[in-house]
Amino acid sequence: QTQRSPLWLSTASPGSVEENTNSAVRNLRGSSLAVIAFNLTRAAAVTAGTGLARATTATIRRKLINIPARTASSARRITLHLPENWPWETGWAHLFDHAFAPPSPTPT
């Protein structure tokens, strides 16, 4: 039975070991960002309170994240104009109010 040596002790050329390590680090960063995005999407769905807690990520993205709004800016203020009969307006407004609410006072 032969034993395999760890990656850093392999007989490959030094450049290929460095490339493999860099590739592994890039893959780890990418998967970490994907997990963070997934968790933030799930948290947004629960916070919106519109029955999306068990929805798929694509559904959450379609109903809460990809909003059909028109932006307007005036005097350093950005305004989002939502469609009049947009069915997910209440959930999105609840999520927005929760995310941008003033911080609660800390008890002393």
C-alpha positions as CSV (number, residue, x, y, z in Angstrom):
1,Q,0.0,0.0,0.0
2,T,1.5,3.3,-1.0
3,Q,1.1,6.5,1.0
4,R,0.2,9.7,-0.7
5,S,2.2,12.8,0.2
6,P,0.4,16.0,1.1
7,L,0.1,18.7,-1.6
8,W,3.0,20.7,-0.2
9,L,5.3,17.7,-0.2
10,S,4.4,16.5,-3.7
11,T,7.0,16.0,-6.3
12,A,5.4,18.4,-8.7
13,S,7.1,21.6,-9.8
14,P,7.0,24.4,-7.2
15,G,4.9,26.6,-9.6
16,S,2.1,24.1,-9.9
17,V,1.8,23.8,-6.1
18,E,1.4,27.5,-5.8
19,E,-1.2,27.5,-8.6
20,N,-3.2,24.7,-6.9
21,T,-3.1,26.7,-3.6
22,N,-4.2,29.9,-5.3
23,S,-7.0,28.0,-7.0
24,A,-8.2,26.5,-3.8
25,V,-8.2,29.9,-2.1
26,R,-10.2,31.4,-4.9
27,N,-12.7,28.5,-4.7
28,L,-13.0,28.9,-1.0
29,R,-13.7,32.7,-1.3
30,G,-16.3,32.1,-4.0
31,S,-18.1,29.5,-2.0
32,S,-17.9,31.7,1.1
33,L,-19.5,34.6,-0.8
34,A,-22.2,32.3,-2.1
35,V,-23.1,31.1,1.4
36,I,-23.2,34.7,2.7
37,A,-25.5,35.7,-0.2
38,F,-27.7,32.7,0.4
39,N,-28.0,33.5,4.1
40,L,-28.8,37.1,3.5
41,T,-31.5,36.2,1.0
42,R,-33.1,33.8,3.5
43,A,-33.0,36.4,6.3
44,A,-34.6,39.0,4.0
45,A,-37.4,36.6,3.2
46,V,-38.1,35.9,6.8
47,T,-37.9,39.6,7.7
48,A,-40.3,40.6,4.9
49,G,-43.0,38.4,6.5
50,T,-44.9,37.6,3.4
51,G,-44.8,33.8,3.6
52,L,-41.5,33.5,1.8
53,A,-39.7,31.8,4.7
54,R,-39.8,28.5,2.9
55,A,-39.6,29.8,-0.7
56,T,-36.7,29.0,-3.0
57,T,-33.9,31.5,-3.6
58,A,-35.1,32.2,-7.1
59,T,-38.6,33.0,-5.8
60,I,-37.2,35.4,-3.1
61,R,-35.0,37.0,-5.7
62,R,-38.0,37.5,-8.1
63,K,-40.3,38.8,-5.5
64,L,-38.1,40.9,-3.1
65,I,-34.7,41.6,-4.7
66,N,-35.4,42.3,-8.4
67,I,-37.9,45.1,-7.8
68,P,-39.5,46.9,-10.8
69,A,-38.8,50.4,-9.5
70,R,-37.9,53.6,-11.2
71,T,-35.3,55.6,-9.4
72,A,-35.3,59.4,-9.2
73,S,-32.8,61.6,-7.4
74,S,-33.2,65.1,-6.2
75,A,-31.2,67.1,-3.7
76,R,-29.1,64.2,-2.5
77,R,-32.1,62.0,-2.0
78,I,-32.9,58.9,-3.9
79,T,-36.6,58.0,-4.4
80,L,-37.9,54.6,-5.6
81,H,-41.1,54.7,-7.5
82,L,-42.8,51.3,-7.2
83,P,-45.6,50.2,-9.5
84,E,-49.1,51.0,-8.2
85,N,-50.4,47.4,-7.9
86,W,-47.2,45.6,-7.3
87,P,-48.3,42.5,-5.3
88,W,-45.2,42.3,-3.0
89,E,-45.1,46.0,-2.0
90,T,-46.1,45.3,1.6
91,G,-43.4,42.7,2.1
92,W,-40.7,44.8,0.5
93,A,-41.8,47.9,2.4
94,H,-41.7,45.9,5.7
95,L,-38.2,44.6,4.8
96,F,-37.0,48.2,3.9
97,D,-38.4,49.7,7.1
98,H,-36.8,47.0,9.2
99,A,-33.4,47.4,7.5
100,F,-33.3,51.2,7.6
101,A,-35.1,51.8,10.9
102,P,-33.2,54.0,13.4
103,P,-31.3,51.9,16.0
104,S,-33.2,51.1,19.1
105,P,-31.9,52.8,22.3
106,T,-29.6,50.6,24.4
107,P,-30.8,50.2,28.0
108,T,-28.5,51.7,30.6
